[in-house]
Amino acid sequence: MSKGKEIIQQPVIELVTELGAGDMEDLCDATDKAILDGNGFGWLKPPARPKQQAFWKGVMTMPVRELYCARLDGSIVGTGQLVKPFANNEASGHIAQISTFFIAPYARGHGLAIGLLAVIEQSARKQGFKSLEVDVRETQKAAISLIENSDFSRWAVKEKYAFDGERYVRGFYYVKDLEVAEDQ
Ligand SMILES: CC(C)(COP(=O)(O)OP(=O)(O)OC[C@H]1O[C@@H](n2cnc3c(N)ncnc32)[C@H](O)[C@@H]1OP(=O)(O)O)[C@@H](O)C(=O)NCCC(=O)NCCS
């Protein structure tokens, strides 16, 4: 690399409430790559673009969902959602969940997932949630390592958690007690 042409890969995590056309394209591209890599939060193959765009627009319009995006060098490369309980669910009103958590394969290893998780947890704590839950396929080794290193405890295993197109895959259910002080 020639002098003065150092590439700076700047990671950013942000709360997203609307997306311009370019950002939406980047988000859909990142999602497609994550689906092809084996984790599509339900999708087994990349959906048609209009369908995927409608999905993300729907997420942004729902008051119970906070959509966070990770950017690398300005482009959206991954997401995570904080999913809050509906107003009627008073009995479980203390529990929030994490959903659509991924970083596209080409942007992994920059600490973006650690940043996303920290921001989601911070938002859950600020809004008074007592528990933060997440579930993951047993095959997602990187995510399991991240979750277990972030003080989540595995409380259940579901045998037929997901069907990957050929076979059933088990799912691991995790919870983090947010009433425990952050530095413990
Ligand atoms: C899990 C995932 C989000 C990690 O993204 P990432 O941006 O590369 O992760 P980071 O660079 O922030 O690393 C965070 C931690 O994840 C774990 N991790 C990341 N890649 C790993 C790997 N290949 N093997 C084992 N652990 C790994 C480590 O604990 C790492 O911390 P460390 O660097 O201190 O060891 C990404 O691999 C992914 O999108 N996987 C597919 C989708 C998925 O499984 N989602 C989870 C649903 S809850």
The ligand as an SDF file (V2000), in Angstrom:
LIG
                    3D

 48 50  0  0  0  0  0  0  0  0999 V2000
  -22.1450  -14.1430   15.2520 C   0  0  0  0  0  0  0  0  0  0  0  0
  -21.7670  -12.9830   14.3600 C   0  0  0  0  0  0  0  0  0  0  0  0
  -22.8540  -11.9240   14.4610 C   0  0  0  0  0  0  0  0  0  0  0  0
  -20.4290  -12.4020   14.8370 C   0  0  0  0  0  0  0  0  0  0  0  0
  -20.1580  -11.2490   14.0590 O   0  0  0  0  0  0  0  0  0  0  0  0
  -18.7080  -10.5040   14.0660 P   0  0  0  0  0  0  0  0  0  0  0  0
  -18.9310   -9.0730   13.7250 O   0  0  0  0  0  0  0  0  0  0  0  0
  -17.7390  -11.2550   13.2530 O   0  0  0  0  0  0  0  0  0  0  0  0
  -18.2680  -10.6350   15.5930 O   0  0  0  0  0  0  0  0  0  0  0  0
  -17.2090   -9.7460   16.3800 P   0  0  0  0  0  0  0  0  0  0  0  0
  -16.0590   -9.3980   15.4910 O   0  0  0  0  0  0  0  0  0  0  0  0
  -17.9130   -8.5970   17.0410 O   0  0  0  0  0  0  0  0  0  0  0  0
  -16.7320  -10.8060   17.4680 O   0  0  0  0  0  0  0  0  0  0  0  0
  -17.5100  -10.9770   18.6120 C   0  0  0  0  0  0  0  0  0  0  0  0
  -17.2660  -12.2930   19.2930 C   0  0  0  0  0  0  0  0  0  0  0  0
  -17.9630  -13.3110   18.5840 O   0  0  0  0  0  0  0  0  0  0  0  0
  -17.2800  -14.5400   18.7440 C   0  0  0  0  0  0  0  0  0  0  0  0
  -16.8400  -14.9650   17.4240 N   0  0  0  0  0  0  0  0  0  0  0  0
  -16.8290  -14.2460   16.2790 C   0  0  0  0  0  0  0  0  0  0  0  0
  -16.4090  -15.0140   15.2550 N   0  0  0  0  0  0  0  0  0  0  0  0
  -16.1350  -16.2200   15.7720 C   0  0  0  0  0  0  0  0  0  0  0  0
  -15.7050  -17.4460   15.2320 C   0  0  0  0  0  0  0  0  0  0  0  0
  -15.4330  -17.5650   13.9330 N   0  0  0  0  0  0  0  0  0  0  0  0
  -15.5890  -18.5190   16.0540 N   0  0  0  0  0  0  0  0  0  0  0  0
  -15.8530  -18.4110   17.3790 C   0  0  0  0  0  0  0  0  0  0  0  0
  -16.2780  -17.2680   17.9530 N   0  0  0  0  0  0  0  0  0  0  0  0
  -16.4100  -16.2030   17.1650 C   0  0  0  0  0  0  0  0  0  0  0  0
  -16.1120  -14.2660   19.6690 C   0  0  0  0  0  0  0  0  0  0  0  0
  -16.5790  -14.4640   20.9960 O   0  0  0  0  0  0  0  0  0  0  0  0
  -15.8430  -12.7890   19.4000 C   0  0  0  0  0  0  0  0  0  0  0  0
  -15.1940  -12.1640   20.4590 O   0  0  0  0  0  0  0  0  0  0  0  0
  -13.5780  -12.1390   20.4870 P   0  0  0  0  0  0  0  0  0  0  0  0
  -13.1480  -11.5070   19.2100 O   0  0  0  0  0  0  0  0  0  0  0  0
  -13.2800  -11.3270   21.6990 O   0  0  0  0  0  0  0  0  0  0  0  0
  -13.1470  -13.5680   20.5870 O   0  0  0  0  0  0  0  0  0  0  0  0
  -21.5920  -13.4390   12.8880 C   0  0  0  0  0  0  0  0  0  0  0  0
  -20.6760  -14.5180   12.8510 O   0  0  0  0  0  0  0  0  0  0  0  0
  -22.8900  -13.8510   12.2250 C   0  0  0  0  0  0  0  0  0  0  0  0
  -23.6150  -13.0150   11.6990 O   0  0  0  0  0  0  0  0  0  0  0  0
  -23.2050  -15.1600   12.2250 N   0  0  0  0  0  0  0  0  0  0  0  0
  -24.3850  -15.6620   11.5250 C   0  0  0  0  0  0  0  0  0  0  0  0
  -25.6780  -15.1490   12.1110 C   0  0  0  0  0  0  0  0  0  0  0  0
  -25.9150  -15.6520   13.5140 C   0  0  0  0  0  0  0  0  0  0  0  0
  -25.4670  -16.7030   13.9000 O   0  0  0  0  0  0  0  0  0  0  0  0
  -26.6830  -14.8560   14.2540 N   0  0  0  0  0  0  0  0  0  0  0  0
  -26.9660  -15.1850   15.5920 C   0  0  0  0  0  0  0  0  0  0  0  0
  -28.4160  -15.2760   15.8470 C   0  0  0  0  0  0  0  0  0  0  0  0
  -28.6410  -14.7990   17.5300 S   0  0  0  0  0  0  0  0  0  0  0  0
  1  2  1  0
  2  3  1  0
  2  4  1  0
  2 36  1  0
  4  5  1  0
  5  6  1  0
  6  7  2  0
  6  8  1  0
  6  9  1  0
  9 10  1  0
 10 11  2  0
 10 12  1  0
 10 13  1  0
 13 14  1  0
 14 15  1  0
 15 16  1  0
 15 30  1  0
 16 17  1  0
 17 18  1  0
 17 28  1  0
 18 19  1  0
 18 27  1  0
 19 20  2  0
 20 21  1  0
 21 22  1  0
 21 27  2  0
 22 23  1  0
 22 24  2  0
 24 25  1  0
 25 26  2  0
 26 27  1  0
 28 29  1  0
 28 30  1  0
 30 31  1  0
 31 32  1  0
 32 33  2  0
 32 34  1  0
 32 35  1  0
 36 37  1  0
 36 38  1  0
 38 39  2  0
 38 40  1  0
 40 41  1  0
 41 42  1  0
 42 43  1  0
 43 44  2  0
 43 45  1  0
 45 46  1  0
 46 47  1  0
 47 48  1  0
M  END
$$$$
